[in-house]
């Protein structure tokens, strides 16, 4: 498989605005379409408007948002022993602590968190994303999205991957992923590789275009990543696996862009 074949009738499906840049910088300018999933976030009431403003001045066309509200899931999973479920990934005690904190704040009118809790919101979002993408994705597409360990271990990224994975089995398009990973998400990542050689496509990150896009996010006040982030020189893409590995003795992951992330 070549870059040209991967980019034929291609679409990036990225979770949060700026994810399309951070994890797909080598192809962001070249794909036919970009779809961002989340927009509003109850913990930051201003960010939705800022993200929408980014799209008005984005330095490429055919980029849209599904405008699904974030649930606030980051670091809710037990990353020491991650367990996947039909909606993405299981949450640990942190989700219950956050829900209790938000219930107390709502009593005093100091929280805009939705009723029902993070876990309920997360499950709702799976169905919302599924319904939105079901009418967009087609059999002859190349759909590039997050990897199944969520890059640095983000629960929303895993959810987006799992939605696309489900739709792939139903629609039949090709699903691709890139190669970012951290020490926290590596144990989950290793579940997806076996002893077979993995065909990958190596592409240089377009750093000049990446800087232009990052500047738009910064100008609108909704850049969510580190200001001192350095673009990797290359990204590696491969077709998403079908299911998880059977834990072969000599697992061979694709080349990984490993970095350290403090939750």
Protein Blocks (a to p, Z undefined) as FASTA:
>chain_A
ZZklmmgopadddfbehklmmmmmmmmmmmmbdcdfbfcdfklmmlmmmmmmmmmmccbe
hiacehiacehlghkacfklccddfklpacdfklmmmmmmmmmmmmnopacbdehijmlm
mmmmmmmmmmmmmmmpcfkbccddddfklpnopaklmmmmmmmmmmmmmnopacdddfbd
cfklmmmmmmmpcfbdcddddddddfklmmmmmmmmmmnopafbdfkbccdfbdcddddd
ehjdehiabdcddddddddddZZ
